[in-house]
Amino acid sequence: MKKSLIALLLLIALMLCTACGNRSLFDTTYTFTRAMIALPDGSVVEGPVEKWRDYEDGDQLQVTIGGVTYLTHASNVVLMTD
C-alpha cells in the first residue's frame, strides 16, 4: 500500500511539472514564429522564422528568415510567438 501511494504521488508530481506552458520536463524545444535580428551595420532583419537552433555550449543562435541563415549572439535576437 505504501509503495503504491508513493508511486501515485510521483505520477501526480510528474504530471504537474510537464503542464508548464510550451515546455515539457525533458524536452526544452520552444516554438517561435517571428524573429528580429540586429545586424552589425545597425539594420534589423524581421520576419517569420523558418527554423532556428540554439547551441548548447554558448550564446549563439542560428535563425533562418526568408531563406537566409543568420548566426549571431543571443543578445542580438528577439524570438516571438504570435
C-alpha positions as CSV (number, residue, x, y, z in Angstrom):
1,M,0.0,0.0,0.0
2,K,2.8,2.4,0.9
3,K,4.6,1.8,-2.4
4,S,1.5,2.4,-4.5
5,L,0.9,5.7,-2.6
6,I,4.4,6.8,-3.3
7,A,4.1,5.8,-7.0
8,L,0.8,7.8,-7.2
9,L,2.3,10.9,-5.7
10,L,5.3,10.7,-8.0
11,L,3.0,10.4,-11.0
12,I,1.0,13.4,-9.9
13,A,4.2,15.4,-9.4
14,L,5.4,14.4,-12.9
15,M,2.1,15.5,-14.5
16,L,2.2,18.9,-12.7
17,C,5.8,19.5,-13.9
18,T,5.0,18.7,-17.5
19,A,2.0,21.1,-17.7
20,C,4.1,24.3,-17.7
21,G,3.3,26.2,-20.9
22,N,5.2,25.3,-24.0
23,R,7.9,23.5,-22.2
24,S,8.0,19.8,-21.1
25,L,10.0,18.1,-18.5
26,F,12.7,16.6,-20.7
27,D,12.4,18.4,-24.0
28,T,13.3,22.1,-23.9
29,T,12.4,22.8,-27.5
30,Y,10.5,26.0,-28.0
31,T,8.4,27.1,-30.9
32,F,8.8,30.6,-32.3
33,T,7.0,32.2,-35.3
34,R,8.7,35.5,-35.7
35,A,12.2,37.0,-35.1
36,M,14.0,40.3,-35.1
37,I,17.8,40.2,-35.6
38,A,20.1,43.3,-35.1
39,L,22.9,43.3,-37.6
40,P,26.3,44.9,-37.1
41,D,25.6,47.7,-39.5
42,G,22.7,48.8,-37.4
43,S,19.9,47.4,-39.6
44,V,17.3,45.0,-38.3
45,V,16.0,41.9,-40.1
46,E,12.5,40.9,-39.2
47,G,10.3,38.1,-40.4
48,P,8.8,34.7,-40.0
49,V,11.2,32.1,-38.5
50,E,11.7,29.2,-40.9
51,K,14.0,27.4,-38.4
52,W,16.3,28.2,-35.6
53,R,18.9,26.5,-33.5
54,D,20.4,27.2,-30.1
55,Y,23.9,25.9,-29.4
56,E,24.3,24.3,-26.0
57,D,27.9,25.3,-25.4
58,G,27.5,29.0,-26.0
59,D,25.2,32.0,-26.5
60,Q,25.0,31.7,-30.3
61,L,21.7,31.3,-32.2
62,Q,21.2,30.3,-35.8
63,V,18.0,31.7,-37.3
64,T,16.7,31.3,-40.8
65,I,14.4,34.1,-42.2
66,G,13.5,34.4,-45.8
67,G,15.9,31.7,-46.9
68,V,18.9,33.5,-45.3
69,T,20.6,31.9,-42.2
70,Y,22.0,34.3,-39.6
71,L,24.4,33.1,-36.9
72,T,24.6,35.7,-34.2
73,H,24.9,36.2,-30.4
74,A,21.6,35.7,-28.5
75,S,21.7,39.3,-27.3
76,N,21.1,40.4,-30.9
77,V,17.9,38.3,-31.5
78,V,14.3,38.6,-30.3
79,L,12.3,35.4,-30.9
80,M,8.5,35.8,-30.6
81,T,5.3,33.8,-30.9
82,D,2.1,35.3,-32.4
